[in-house]
């Protein structure tokens, strides 16, 4: 699986990012470069899970407003700043589902379905793809989230672990179990 | 949350489209405008604090307004708790004496307030017996005070709805034998009306006594004092706080009895 270059960064880039964060703590206007850098990937993360494009942009803005507001609480722990933004995004998403009656959505590409059906050692038929889509909608949210992060967004286990605040190994185990449950649903 | 919706091969937005929606100024303004939650703001604590103090003050004021010794116009006030029908506890306390007595007492360097237990055999007779005699015209003063009080009470009485006649040992006015006056059943009202509080007024041993009594009975101190005086004494019962069987307040007319040995 390819490494996400926006997420995984060299130590120098991380330190540079940290310098911007420190400056932004004193002057919010200095947050601009981080906003430019992460806006798209945070939007895509939200839009992947939401069916309303305008609402997704609203929620994305809200994520950055919250981030800027709480920047003084941010502490560098050796992981990219984006993992902190993803956690805020996750929280804002759930709030949007509750307060704005937004609908939880899973955006899947045919290629992803093909890969999963192959992994289940089944035929790549239209029926199976449809069945897999139905099974995805039956999954628990925690499992669905892991499947999305790993198989649809192609994130590494390390990145998944940092977004979900679990270890890389734990992310691997949980993803495997989520896939097993999906397979079980699919084979019924 | 509704059932999860699945979208297959959704049209992806281009990076340019997403970038065109960036609005950093809005984010900065939003962060500045995003204040603390209302429960963390000073005005919230202030409002809650003021409201709490107001509620406490109101509660204290309302509860104390039920207390019997609040009429500042009364010169002589003897607050008592007599044996209640429901509550067998009884406490009697003497709180104030007449203004004239207080003046004289202060000049005589004596204490104006003496708490007294009901079971205590100490008589209600004031600790400064000759003090009234020192006054230039104490009887006239007392009569004037009593008359003023009576006028006020009459005004209140006129507004009340008349209920059953209260009585002591079946006598609801005029002369009453002393042994009947100190009837252990106290003041009775026909129709199951319960008296919770009342005011007693009498002139005993050249002293005006006004007392608020809890319960419907006559305190032993009052009986003792009237008996010790020996002469006929007119005793007025008024300001009844009474309830019927259903707990509804009942207005009772005041009445006077004249004791004779």
Boltz contact constraints between the chains, C-beta under 6 A:
constraints:
  - contact:
      token1: [A, 28]
      token2: [B, 28]
      max_distance: 6.0
  - contact:
      token1: [A, 28]
      token2: [B, 31]
      max_distance: 6.0
  - contact:
      token1: [A, 32]
      token2: [B, 24]
      max_distance: 6.0
  - contact:
      token1: [A, 35]
      token2: [B, 24]
      max_distance: 6.0
  - contact:
      token1: [A, 39]
      token2: [B, 22]
      max_distance: 6.0
  - contact:
      token1: [A, 40]
      token2: [B, 15]
      max_distance: 6.0
  - contact:
      token1: [A, 40]
      token2: [B, 18]
      max_distance: 6.0
  - contact:
      token1: [A, 43]
      token2: [B, 18]
      max_distance: 6.0
  - contact:
      token1: [A, 51]
      token2: [B, 5]
      max_distance: 6.0
  - contact:
      token1: [A, 57]
      token2: [B, 21]
      max_distance: 6.0
  - contact:
      token1: [A, 64]
      token2: [B, 27]
      max_distance: 6.0
  - contact:
      token1: [A, 65]
      token2: [B, 27]
      max_distance: 6.0
  - contact:
      token1: [A, 65]
      token2: [B, 30]
      max_distance: 6.0
  - contact:
      token1: [A, 65]
      token2: [B, 31]
      max_distance: 6.0
  - contact:
      token1: [A, 65]
      token2: [B, 34]
      max_distance: 6.0
  - contact:
      token1: [A, 68]
      token2: [B, 31]
      max_distance: 6.0
  - contact:
      token1: [A, 69]
      token2: [B, 31]
      max_distance: 6.0
  - contact:
      token1: [A, 69]
      token2: [B, 34]
      max_distance: 6.0
  - contact:
      token1: [A, 97]
      token2: [B, 1]
      max_distance: 6.0
  - contact:
      token1: [A, 103]
      token2: [B, 2]
      max_distance: 6.0
  - contact:
      token1: [A, 103]
      token2: [B, 5]
      max_distance: 6.0
  - contact:
      token1: [A, 104]
      token2: [B, 1]
      max_distance: 6.0
  - contact:
      token1: [A, 104]
      token2: [B, 4]
      max_distance: 6.0
  - contact:
      token1: [A, 105]
      token2: [B, 5]
      max_distance: 6.0
  - contact:
      token1: [A, 105]
      token2: [B, 7]
      max_distance: 6.0
  - contact:
      token1: [A, 106]
      token2: [B, 4]
      max_distance: 6.0
  - contact:
      token1: [A, 106]
      token2: [B, 6]
      max_distance: 6.0
  - contact:
      token1: [A, 107]
      token2: [B, 7]
      max_distance: 6.0
  - contact:
      token1: [A, 107]
      token2: [B, 10]
      max_distance: 6.0
  - contact:
      token1: [A, 108]
      token2: [B, 8]
      max_distance: 6.0
  - contact:
      token1: [A, 109]
      token2: [B, 9]
      max_distance: 6.0
  - contact:
      token1: [A, 110]
      token2: [B, 9]
      max_distance: 6.0
  - contact:
      token1: [A, 133]
      token2: [B, 6]
      max_distance: 6.0
  - contact:
      token1: [A, 136]
      token2: [B, 6]
      max_distance: 6.0
  - contact:
      token1: [A, 137]
      token2: [B, 4]
      max_distance: 6.0
  - contact:
      token1: [A, 137]
      token2: [B, 6]
      max_distance: 6.0
